[in-house]
Amino acid sequence: MVEVNQEEVIQKFKSGDIGFIMKADPMEVWELAKINPSASFYAGLMVRTQEQAGVDSAQEHIRASLTLFQAALGSPAIRIREEAARELVMPVLAGEVPANPLLSRLKNTAPKPDPRNKPSEKLITLPQNNPVLTLHAAALYTLGRYNETMKNLETQKEFSNWDKSISLAAALGLQKQNTHIQYERTSPEKNILRGKFLNFLLTGPPDKSYQWTFREVLRQEPEFFSEAETAAVLGRFAVSESRAYGEALRHFRFILEQDRSLFFQYPELTGDLGRSFQYTNAASQAEGITLFLEWDKALQSGLSIDNGFSRGNPGIDTSQVHFRVLYYLGRIERERKKHAQAAIYFTAALPYAPDPLQKDACIWYILNTTWLNKRENLRPAHSMYIQDWQDPSYFADMMDLLCCYLTANRQWQDMLELFPQIWLWADKATVAKYAYILGRGVSEEYISVTAAANTLHTVGMGGLFSPEEQKKFLARTFFRIAFEEKNASFYYRVISASRLGDGVSPIPVESEEFQEQEGPQDFPNQDEMELLVGFFEFGASLYSLPYIKDVRDRLSVLELRIIAQALTDHKHWIEAIRLVNVYMEREDYEVSRQDLILSYPRAFRDIIEANAKEAGISPEILYGLIRTESYFDPNIMSSVGAIGLSQLMPDTAREQAERIKKQGGPDYLEHLNLQDPGINVHIGTFYLKYLFDLMKSPMQALLSYNGGYNRVRRWRNAELKLPEDLFVETIELIETREYGKRVLGAAAAYGYLYFDMPMEAVVAEIFR
């Protein structure tokens, strides 16, 4: 083997140049990987997903990546060892990694103590499952050492799905090895073990461990399950893996004929049956309605439902089944657009909801079907259920629909009466929205001083002033409420600040510097950060995203800020912005200027600012539009076909490209590459300027960019008497309404952060 320079190999890892690994034979890869076991993990991820890297087949990718993951088991970093082990469990069980050599390597790759690892009371509490132990158990299992497998897993403090899978399969293997056990499927021992398998396979969302377990059972004993039980597992897989509801329904119909008791033993199976009825066709929906009504009637009366399962049977909790029967009756009727009937079923399901999440789902559907059936009934329905919901953010969309309806219909008194309930039980963004609109209602004299004062007294925000001072005070109080919701809604914080004036800003004036970090050892959550920072150190930043998502709720704001900065430095704008947005929504988060700089980056600066200057458009508005449209991802494509930074539809782009050519500009028509940042931004800016000139209003131009100018004109003509900020609240098309708000909020941030503009100046520029 050619001697390899360690620094050269590490630099290759960082640059993503991994072809040299994939062209080497297995022993050469092993020697290369041992140079830096930690780097081997990241290289393994890159090799596994690398396309057209100069190898002859996909098997070469697999061979190299598995070798690298095995080498990473020797990393001094705990989390790298764990993630490498996690990558190897399935390949070991599938026979792609020989078990005996792996067991030897697991013994020989015990990491040396890392002097950087210092005890810390701030370490996060991680799940007690150890993937290295899981990998060890998988290797033992493939060698048929079932008793050792189970003893190994007994040391786990918390079982993962793979632990459960391997443990169950080992238990079955032990039964087969025990000559004293009869192998009839109905023997007591088999019944007990089969029940454990079914409890695993027919509850929880199926994943790869479920699929392996099912295949392994059938490999060991093809007739272990009954035909109905096999159909139940296959039906669940069809629903969860591919949403093949027609295929699932075929399996479920077989169960209904052979052993419908399975639906009552495993309530989640009833939910899969309900989804399959809902999402197939009209005939299946009618079939589902008939069946579930039959079950509902029997469950209500306590009558037996095939195989002796009734409300009175102490071995079966029928309440969860009853919840799903009624809940899916509602969903099927909603799918059939029978909204009034659907609301009745959701209301009936509510008392049976097994947990707060399902309870919230029922209430949401009650409100939604009420809205779809008769909009004027949504206001009393909110008042009836608002005290009962558990997660206020779950209902933000329904509160938004109601707000739009009340504003469009000038039902200011209803909004005032609802506000004390919103204050107590709605999410903060909803509180900010309603408070701002009520403040505008007072300042425009749509709402009487007396009525507004009564509402504010109810929430403990009243005051005594002279009549001429009272109106201003009341409006400012509502604006102050909206402003002080802080992280809830940047848009309402911005426009409330513009109403409050007097230098009020939603962004701290003083800039903060990033806290200096010498390395991952200085982070509170050292092990997690060492894993994440490694992605950027070894040129694997693109592969970091699922790992960041997995731990982001457990990391501190400081740690997440460091990761967001790393993403920004590697030009992963969209991922950085999303990460910052996640931690800015935390309850205890305080708005930070440096986080806003990360959330509103000056990406593609030369292109954007040059085009804004040429078109005579304020750069902060163009930045706001592009951030809202694409989060600065030039390759992004929407579900409807919009492309690139400014999300241009191809037809619109061609139309504007023709105008550009006619005015003496570049000819983009022959090679209209909308993923080219320069071309995309030029055409997008030209189109925005066209809309500015057409609509004579920056906000209406922005709304037109999203919703089409004919529709925006029609909407505005219907609401000419409302100020423009309140007009935006009446737009029924949610996407367009929220689009205008997001662009304004982003433009305000860019104006303030980079162009020395006070907030009120940006708001005034857009809301003319």
Number of C-alpha atoms within 10 A of each C-alpha: 8 5 7 11 10 13 11 10 20 20 14 18 21 21 13 18 17 18 15 13 24 21 17 15 13 17 11 14 21 20 16 22 25 18 17 19 26 26 27 31 33 30 29 29 19 22 25 17 14 15 11 10 16 12 13 11 10 13 11 19 22 18 19 23 27 25 21 30 29 27 29 29 30 25 25 21 23 19 21 27 27 21 19 28 24 19 19 27 21 18 17 21 22 13 11 13 19 15 20 13 10 19 17 10 15 19 11 11 18 13 15 10 9 11 8 13 15 10 9 13 8 10 15 15 8 9 10 11 17 22 24 20 21 27 28 21 28 32 26 25 23 19 14 15 16 24 15 14 26 21 12 17 22 14 12 16 11 13 19 16 16 23 25 19 23 26 26 20 24 24 17 22 19 16 18 15 12 10 9 8 13 14 14 12 15 14 11 12 15 19 15 11 17 21 13 13 21 19 13 17 25 23 13 12 12 18 14 11 19 22 15 18 21 19 13 17 19 14 11 13 15 11 13 21 22 15 14 20 20 17 20 27 22 18 27 27 23 20 20 15 12 10 15 17 24 18 17 27 24 13 23 27 17 15 21 14 9 14 17 19 15 20 20 20 20 21 22 19 23 24 20 25 26 25 21 27 26 26 17 16 14 14 10 17 23 15 13 22 22 12 13 20 14 13 19 17 11 16 21 11 11 15 15 15 16 11 10 11 22 21 20 14 12 9 10 15 17 22 18 21 26 25 27 27 27 26 29 27 30 30 25 26 21 20 15 15 14 16 24 18 16 28 28 17 23 27 17 17 25 19 12 19 21 14 9 13 13 17 20 21 17 25 23 20 22 26 24 22 26 23 21 17 18 11 15 13 13 23 20 12 16 22 14 10 14 18 14 14 20 15 14 20 16 16 22 17 14 18 24 17 19 19 21 22 20 19 23 20 10 16 14 21 17 13 21 20 16 18 22 18 16 24 17 14 19 23 19 23 23 27 25 29 25 26 28 27 24 26 28 22 20 23 18 14 12 15 20 15 18 12 14 25 20 15 19 18 12 13 13 10 14 16 12 9 12 8 11 8 10 17 23 15 22 24 26 21 22 25 28 20 22 31 30 16 19 23 21 22 21 24 25 27 28 27 27 31 23 23 21 18 13 8 11 17 20 26 20 14 11 9 12 11 8 12 9 8 10 8 12 20 18 16 20 18 20 26 18 25 23 19 23 24 18 20 22 20 17 21 22 23 21 14 16 19 15 10 14 20 10 9 14 18 13 15 20 14 19 14 19 22 21 17 22 24 23 19 23 19 12 14 15 18 25 17 20 27 24 15 22 22 16 14 21 21 15 13 11 10 12 12 15 16 19 19 21 20 18 21 26 23 21 19 17 16 12 10 15 21 18 14 22 21 11 11 17 11 18 17 22 26 25 24 29 22 27 24 26 22 23 21 26 25 23 21 14 19 17 13 7 7 12 20 25 28 29 31 28 24 16 15 10 13 24 16 13 21 24 15 16 19 13 11 9 8 11 13 14 18 15 6 7 15 15 25 20 14 19 18 19 23 27 23 24 27 23 22 23 22 18 14 21 19 12 13 17 11 17 21 23 25 26 26 26 22 23 16 18 15 18 10 12 22 16 10 16 18 10 12 17 10 10 16 13 17 18 18 19 25 22 23 21 14 11 14 12 20 19 16 19 25 23 20 26 29 25 26 27 29 30 26 23 21 22 14 13 9 15 18 28 21 14 24 22 11 16 21 15 13
